[in-house]
């Protein structure tokens, strides 16, 4: 037989249906299509009488010609359901399995559409047949998500309501203004009559549609506010003890290792227990940071457990800030891709000196501040008394530049914990000034251990009334005190896109590189990109590349948003009534939002 596919082969392929792994994606697309058709049928009166609506008559879940309000509600719910189906969520599958038979009954009972029943059952069949593809467990959640639902649903209801109110130009009495239409929408969401009048039964259609949108917003918000909580996993004392044991043996390999002890992270261990990966789930992204902890030979086992956990919950796996070795292991073991994210500034204590022309600016600044009456102290946390440690905690909390706690990949999230006695604190004091609320304390730097001979910068805080240059003063003090404390290397801030900034300002840089650098400089108005690079470069460090590991290029925008949420740059305020009750924890100060001298 010549080329081509036999008819029997095509028929058997159709009867077999889609591949099992493709069912969640196809089911999500089908729900999206039906939801959009339902919304269009409920909003636009002409759509319900158009030829396109003949197709909507046989689509499951479409109730357009009989009740616009029900059609709108069904469309919105189906759009929400589609996302869960694409992510293979078990609860979304249960909702779809319950919805499709109801859609079939509606097709037959209200429309007498036998074709609609067949299509509903045809879509239901692969869902039942491939139910094992919808095994993803629920995401960690807490009641504050009710606020996010209320804000988003309210905004969507107002916009959709404006479309509903404006979709009947030939039936309105007079020519209502935009303010009148907006007032009509707001009244209608609460079930009240607004200022816009319609001829005939259109007023009832609009009123029921707006009321349905308001009811849908209220019901979903109440459900999210009062459903049982499943808060994000926390690092248990046993997990922390096991991680500390791994760090004691292998902590010198990665400068970010100690940050794995953040207590708002979860952890998975390799089968042998010799390696671990810590992570946090943010907006469906399973976000790890730094390299795995422990023996490099056991990393593949921990990475496999990490990927298994991501598959169980249908989370998007990603790693922020891993080293070159870590990126090689991650990509080799998982098939993920890696992209250079920036560079970490590491200063070798033996090579550091304030002498020379390259260090003139730092040298002059330090001398000027010392002449102004400031002195420094560099000590281990264990060497501070309780009273002084309490002052340091309170000062670090009050000197934070924003109300939002920032930091994830290079922030420990606490200061002065008894278990962190090896951490380093550098403090600046005004020797000739009047004591303030925190005595003569004016600035703080906190470092976490990096193996037995290194430290990694955790946070920088200073009194805003102090003279500029406090951070430079304390970094120099820490580097000069390092030999006495047995420290040979100091990791400073992470500079994102450092290579692009450095190469883009050199002579001979191409137009693409210059344009990329220009964009980074523009974004530096809101994010610490150029300022961190220039601040780090003052100390003549060596640059260690850091990478982001991701599944697909399409995941990068979502990964970027999740990383910004984790680092505290994108936040959602939590009202007091919706906040999760928890035992009070010590303040969680992170990095100074402005590490420069300004």
C-alpha positions in Angstrom: 0.0 0.0 0.0 1.3 3.5 -0.9 2.0 6.2 1.6 -0.7 7.5 4.0 -2.4 6.2 7.1 -4.9 3.3 6.7 -8.5 4.2 7.5 -8.6 1.4 10.0 -5.6 2.9 11.8 -7.3 6.4 11.9 -10.5 4.8 13.3 -8.7 2.9 16.0 -6.7 6.0 16.9 -10.0 8.0 17.3 -11.6 5.2 19.3 -8.6 5.1 21.6 -8.9 8.8 22.3 -6.2 11.2 23.3 -3.0 10.1 25.0 -3.4 9.8 28.8 -0.9 12.5 29.6 -2.7 14.9 27.2 -6.1 14.5 28.8 -5.6 17.2 31.5 -4.5 19.7 29.0 -7.3 19.0 26.6 -9.9 19.0 29.4 -8.6 22.4 30.6 -8.9 23.8 27.1 -12.4 22.4 26.7 -13.5 24.0 29.9 -12.0 27.3 28.8 -13.8 27.2 25.5 -17.2 26.3 27.1 -16.7 29.0 29.8 -16.0 31.7 27.2 -19.0 30.6 25.2 -21.2 30.7 28.3 -20.0 34.2 29.2 -20.5 35.5 25.7 -24.0 34.0 25.6 -24.9 35.6 28.9 -23.5 39.0 28.1 -24.3 39.7 24.4 -27.9 39.3 23.4 -27.1 39.1 19.7 -24.7 36.2 20.3 -27.5 34.1 21.6 -29.3 34.5 18.2 -26.3 34.2 16.0 -25.1 31.3 13.9 -22.2 30.8 16.3 -24.7 30.1 19.1 -25.9 27.1 17.2 -22.5 25.6 18.2 -23.0 26.7 21.8 -26.3 24.8 21.8 -24.4 21.5 21.8 -21.5 22.4 24.0 -21.8 21.0 27.6 -22.3 23.7 30.2 -23.7 26.3 27.9 -27.1 27.6 29.1 -27.2 30.9 27.1 -30.7 31.3 25.7 -32.6 30.4 28.9 -30.8 32.2 31.7 -28.1 34.8 31.1 -27.3 35.0 34.8 -26.8 31.2 35.0 -24.8 31.3 31.9 -22.5 34.0 33.3 -22.0 32.1 36.5 -21.3 28.8 34.8 -18.8 30.5 32.4 -16.8 32.1 35.3 -16.8 28.8 37.3 -15.7 26.8 34.2 -12.8 29.2 33.6 -11.7 28.8 37.2 -12.1 25.0 36.9 -10.0 24.9 33.7 -6.8 25.9 35.5 -7.2 23.1 38.0 -7.7 20.6 35.3 -4.6 21.7 33.5 -2.7 21.3 36.7 -4.1 17.7 37.1 -5.8 18.6 40.4 -7.9 15.9 41.9 -10.6 18.3 43.2 -10.9 19.9 39.8 -11.4 16.5 38.2 -14.2 15.7 40.8 -15.9 19.0 40.0 -15.7 18.3 36.2 -17.1 14.8 36.6 -20.0 16.2 38.6 -20.6 19.1 36.2 -20.6 17.2 32.9 -23.6 15.0 33.8 -25.5 18.0 35.0 -24.7 19.7 31.7 -26.0 16.6 29.9 -29.2 16.7 31.8 -29.6 20.4 31.1 -29.0 19.8 27.4 -31.7 17.1 27.3 -34.2 18.7 29.7 -34.1 22.3 28.6 -33.0 22.1 25.0 -34.0 18.5 24.1 -30.5 18.4 22.5 -29.5 14.8 22.1 -26.2 15.9 20.5 -25.4 18.0 23.6 -25.9 14.9 25.8 -23.6 12.9 23.5 -20.8 15.5 23.6 -21.1 15.8 27.4 -20.7 12.0 27.8 -17.9 12.0 25.2 -16.0 14.5 27.3 -16.8 12.7 30.5 -15.6 9.3 29.2 -11.9 10.2 28.9 -12.0 11.9 32.3 -13.3 8.7 33.9 -11.0 6.5 31.9 -7.9 8.5 32.7 -8.8 9.5 36.2 -5.3 8.4 37.3 -3.9 11.5 35.4 -5.7 13.7 37.9 -3.9 12.8 41.1 -2.3 16.1 42.1 -2.8 17.0 45.7 -4.1 20.4 46.9 -1.7 23.3 47.2 -0.8 24.7 50.6 -3.3 27.4 51.5 -4.4 29.7 54.2 -7.5 31.9 54.7 -5.8 35.1 53.5 -6.4 33.8 50.0 -10.0 34.8 50.5 -8.9 38.4 50.2 -7.1 37.7 46.9 -10.3 36.0 45.6 -12.4 39.0 46.7 -10.2 41.6 45.1 -9.9 39.7 41.8 -13.5 38.5 41.6 -14.8 42.0 42.5 -12.6 43.7 39.8 -13.7 41.1 37.2 -17.4 41.4 38.2 -17.3 45.2 37.9 -15.7 45.0 34.4 -17.9 42.2 33.2 -20.9 44.0 34.7 -20.1 47.2 32.7 -20.1 45.0 29.6 -23.5 43.6 30.6 -25.0 47.0 31.2 -23.6 48.4 28.0 -24.5 45.4 25.8 -28.1 46.6 25.2 -27.7 50.1 23.5 -31.1 49.9 21.7 -33.0 49.1 24.9 -31.8 51.7 27.3 -34.0 54.6 28.2 -32.0 57.7 27.4 -28.2 57.8 27.1 -26.8 56.9 30.6 -23.3 58.2 31.3 -20.4 56.0 32.3 -20.9 57.1 36.0 -24.5 56.0 35.8 -23.5 52.6 34.3 -20.9 52.1 37.0 -23.4 53.0 39.7 -25.9 50.6 38.1 -23.2 47.8 38.2 -22.3 48.4 41.9 -26.0 48.5 42.9 -26.7 45.4 40.9 -23.9 43.4 42.5 -25.7 43.9 45.8 -29.1 43.0 44.3 -30.4 46.6 44.2 -31.8 48.6 41.3 -29.5 51.1 39.7 -30.1 54.4 37.8 -30.1 52.8 34.3 -33.6 51.9 32.9 -34.3 49.4 30.1 -37.3 48.6 27.9 -39.1 45.3 28.1 -37.6 42.3 29.9 -34.0 43.5 29.4 -33.9 45.1 32.9 -34.6 41.6 34.4 -31.8 40.0 32.4 -29.3 42.7 33.4 -30.5 42.6 37.1 -30.2 38.8 37.3 -26.8 38.8 35.6 -25.3 41.4 38.0 -26.9 39.7 41.0 -25.4 36.4 39.9 -21.9 38.0 39.6 -22.2 39.5 43.1 -23.5 36.3 44.6 -20.7 34.3 42.9 -18.1 36.7 44.4 -19.6 36.5 47.9 -20.0 32.7 47.9 -16.4 32.0 46.7 -14.9 34.5 49.2 -16.9 33.0 52.1 -15.9 29.5 51.1 -12.2 30.4 51.0 -12.4 32.3 54.3 -14.0 29.5 56.3 -12.7 26.3 54.6 -10.2 24.3 56.7 -6.6 25.6 56.5 -3.7 23.7 55.0 -0.9 26.1 55.8 2.4 25.9 54.0 4.9 23.3 55.4 7.4 24.5 58.0 10.8 23.2 58.9 10.3 20.9 61.9 12.9 20.7 64.7 13.8 17.2 63.6 14.4 18.4 60.0 16.4 21.4 61.2 18.6 19.1 63.3 19.2 16.8 60.3 20.1 19.8 58.1 22.5 21.2 60.7 24.2 17.8 60.7 24.6 17.9 57.0 25.9 21.5 57.1 28.4 20.6 59.7 29.9 18.0 57.3 29.4 19.6 53.9 28.5 23.3 54.6 31.7 24.7 53.2 30.8 23.9 49.6 28.0 26.4 49.1 27.8 29.9 50.6 24.0 29.7 50.6 23.8 26.5 52.5 23.0 28.0 55.9 20.0 29.8 54.5 18.4 26.4 54.1 17.7 26.7 57.8 14.9 29.3 57.2 11.9 27.9 59.1 9.4 28.9 56.5 10.8 26.3 54.1 10.0 22.6 53.7 12.6 19.9 53.0 13.0 16.6 51.1 15.8 14.2 51.9 17.5 11.7 49.7 16.8 8.0 50.4 20.1 7.7 52.1 19.6 10.9 54.2 23.0 12.2 53.1 21.5 15.1 51.0 18.5 17.4 51.1 16.7 20.1 49.1 14.8 22.8 50.8 12.0 24.7 49.1 8.9 26.9 49.4 5.8 26.7 47.3 4.7 30.1 45.9 1.8 30.4 43.5 2.1 26.9 42.3 5.9 27.1 41.9 8.1 24.7 43.9 11.0 27.1 44.5 14.3 25.8 45.8 17.3 28.1 46.4 21.0 27.4 46.3 22.5 23.9 45.9 21.3 20.8 47.6 22.7 20.3 51.1 25.0 17.4 51.8 27.2 14.9 50.0 27.4 15.7 46.2 27.1 12.0 45.4 23.7 11.9 47.2 22.4 15.0 45.4 20.6 13.0 42.7 18.5 11.1 45.3 17.4 14.4 46.9 16.7 15.9 43.5 14.6 12.9 42.5 12.5 13.3 45.7 12.1 17.0 45.0 10.8 16.2 41.5 8.5 13.5 42.8 7.0 15.9 45.2 6.5 18.5 42.4 4.7 15.8 40.3 2.5 14.8 43.2 1.1 18.3 43.6 1.5 19.4 40.0 3.9 22.2 41.1 6.3 23.9 38.7 9.8 22.9 39.8 12.5 25.7 39.8 15.8 26.5 41.5 17.0 30.0 42.2 20.7 30.9 42.7 22.4 27.5 42.4 26.1 27.3 41.6 27.6 26.1 38.3 28.1 22.6 39.8 24.5 22.6 41.1 23.1 23.7 37.8 25.0 20.9 36.0 23.6 18.2 38.4 20.1 19.6 38.2 20.0 19.7 34.4 21.6 16.3 34.1 19.3 14.5 36.6 16.0 16.2 35.6 16.3 17.4 32.0 15.6 21.0 33.1 17.3 24.0 31.6 19.6 26.5 33.3 20.1 30.2 32.7 22.8 32.4 34.3 21.1 34.8 36.7 23.9 36.8 38.0 27.0 36.7 40.2 27.8 36.4 43.8 30.6 38.6 45.2 33.1 36.7 47.3 36.0 38.4 49.0 39.1 36.4 49.9 40.2 37.8 53.3 43.9 37.1 52.5 43.8 39.3 49.4 41.8 42.2 50.9 43.5 45.5 51.6 42.5 49.1 51.7 45.7 50.1 50.1 46.0 51.1 46.4 44.2 53.4 44.0 41.3 51.0 43.4 40.3 51.1 47.1 40.8 54.9 47.5 37.0 55.8 47.7 36.3 53.1 50.3 39.4 54.0 52.3 38.5 57.7 52.3 34.9 57.0 53.3 35.9 54.7 56.2 38.4 57.2 57.5 35.9 60.0 57.3 33.3 58.0 59.3 35.9 57.0 61.9 36.9 60.7 62.4 33.2 61.5 62.9 33.2 59.4 66.1 32.1 56.0 65.0 33.6 52.7 66.2 32.9 49.1 65.3 32.6 45.7 67.0 32.7 42.3 65.3 31.6 39.3 67.4 29.9 36.0 67.3 26.2 35.9 68.3 27.1 33.7 71.2 29.3 36.4 72.6 26.6 39.0 72.9 24.6 39.3 76.1 20.9 39.0 76.2 20.2 42.7 76.7 22.4 43.7 73.8 21.0 41.0 71.6 17.5 42.2 72.3 18.5 45.8 71.3 20.0 44.5 68.1 16.8 42.5 67.3 14.6 45.5 67.9 16.8 47.9 66.0 17.0 45.6 63.0 13.2 45.3 63.0 12.6 49.1 63.3 15.3 50.0 60.8 13.9 47.8 58.0 13.2 50.1 55.1 9.7 48.6 54.2 6.8 47.1 56.1 7.4 43.9 54.1 10.0 41.4 55.2 12.3 40.7 52.3 14.5 37.8 51.5 14.4 34.1 50.6 17.5 32.8 48.8 20.1 34.8 50.8 18.3 35.6 54.0 18.0 33.6 57.2 14.8 35.2 58.4 15.9 35.7 62.0 18.6 37.1 64.2 20.0 36.1 67.5 18.5 32.7 67.7 20.2 30.5 70.3 20.8 27.8 67.7 22.7 30.3 65.5 25.5 31.1 67.9 28.1 30.8 65.1 26.6 33.7 63.2 28.6 36.9 63.1 27.3 40.4 64.0 29.2 43.6 63.1 27.8 46.7 64.8 28.6 50.4 64.5 28.4 52.7 67.5 28.5 56.4 67.9 31.2 56.9 70.6 30.7 60.6 71.2 27.0 60.9 70.7 24.1 60.9 73.2 22.5 57.5 73.6 19.3 56.9 71.7 16.5 54.3 71.9 19.1 51.6 71.2 21.9 53.1 73.1 24.8 54.2 70.8 24.0 51.5 68.2 23.8 53.0 64.7 24.2 50.1 62.2 24.1 46.3 62.0 25.5 43.6 59.7 24.6 40.0 60.2 26.5 37.1 58.6 25.7 33.4 58.6 28.4 30.6 58.7 29.8 29.3 55.4 31.4 26.0 56.5 34.1 26.5 59.2 36.2 29.2 57.5 33.7 31.5 55.8 30.6 33.7 56.4 27.8 34.9 54.1 26.1 38.3 54.4 22.5 38.0 55.6 21.3 41.5 56.3 22.4 45.1 56.5 20.5 47.6 58.6 21.3 51.1 59.8 19.7 54.1 61.6 18.5 56.5 58.9 19.9 59.4 60.9 23.4 57.9 60.9 26.1 59.3 58.6 26.3 57.7 55.1 28.8 54.9 54.6 27.8 52.7 57.6 27.6 49.6 55.4 31.0 50.1 53.9 32.4 50.8 57.4 31.0 47.5 58.8 32.1 45.4 55.8 35.6 46.6 56.1 35.5 46.0 59.9 34.3 42.5 59.3 37.0 41.8 56.7 39.7 43.2 59.0 38.4 41.1 62.0 38.1 37.9 59.9 41.6 36.5 60.5 41.1 36.8 64.3 37.8 34.8 64.0 39.2 32.1 61.7 37.4 33.4 58.6 39.1 33.2 55.2 36.3 34.1 52.8 33.3 36.4 53.0 30.3 36.2 50.6 28.6 39.6 50.0 25.4 40.5 48.1 24.2 38.7 45.0 24.3 40.9 41.9 21.7 40.0 39.3 22.7 40.3 35.7 26.1 41.6 36.7 27.8 40.4 33.5 25.4 42.3 31.3 25.8 45.5 33.3 29.6 45.2 33.2 29.9 44.3 29.5 27.2 46.8 28.4 29.1 49.8 29.7 32.4 48.9 28.0 33.6 50.4 24.7 32.6 48.2 21.8 29.4 46.8 23.4 26.9 45.9 20.7 23.4 47.6 20.4 21.6 44.6 21.8 23.8 44.5 24.9 23.6 48.2 25.4 19.8 48.0 25.1 19.7 45.2 27.7 21.9 47.2 30.0 19.7 50.2 29.5 16.6 48.2 30.5 18.4 46.9 33.6 19.3 50.5 34.6 15.7 51.6 34.1 14.4 48.7 36.3 17.0 49.6 39.0 14.7 52.5 39.9 12.5 50.0 41.6 14.7 47.0 42.1 18.3 46.7 43.4 20.1 45.7 40.3 22.7 48.3 39.3 23.1 49.5 42.9 24.0 46.1 44.3 26.5 45.5 41.5 28.2 48.8 42.1 28.2 48.4 45.9 29.7 44.9 45.7 32.3 46.0 43.1 33.8 48.5 45.6 35.5 45.6 47.5 37.2 44.1 44.5 35.6 40.6 44.9 35.8 37.6 42.7 32.6 36.9 41.0 30.9 33.4 41.2 28.1 32.8 38.7 24.7 31.8 39.9 22.0 30.2 37.9 18.2 29.7 37.7 17.0 26.2 36.8 13.6 26.0 35.1 11.4 23.5 33.2 10.5 25.5 30.1 10.9 29.0 28.7 7.1 29.6 29.1 7.5 29.1 32.8 10.0 32.0 33.2 7.4 34.8 33.7 5.6 32.7 36.3 8.9 31.8 37.9 10.0 35.4 38.0 6.7 36.4 39.7 7.0 33.6 42.3 10.6 34.6 43.0 9.6 38.2 43.6 6.8 37.1 45.9 9.2 34.9 47.8 11.8 37.7 48.1 9.1 40.1 49.3 9.0 42.5 46.3 5.4 41.5 45.4 3.0 41.2 48.4 -0.7 41.1 49.2 -1.8 42.7 52.4 -3.5 40.4 54.9 -6.3 41.8 56.9 -6.3 41.0 60.6 -9.4 38.9 60.4 -8.0 36.6 57.7 -4.5 36.2 59.1 -3.5 32.8 60.3 -3.1 32.5 64.0 0.4 31.4 64.9 2.7 31.5 67.9 4.8 34.7 68.0 8.2 34.4 66.4 11.3 36.5 66.7 11.5 39.4 64.2 12.5 38.4 60.7 14.8 41.2 59.5 16.3 40.8 56.1 18.6 42.7 53.8 18.7 46.5 53.9 16.5 47.6 51.0 19.1 50.3 50.1 22.7 48.9 50.6 24.3 52.0 49.1 25.7 54.9 51.1 22.7 57.2 50.3 
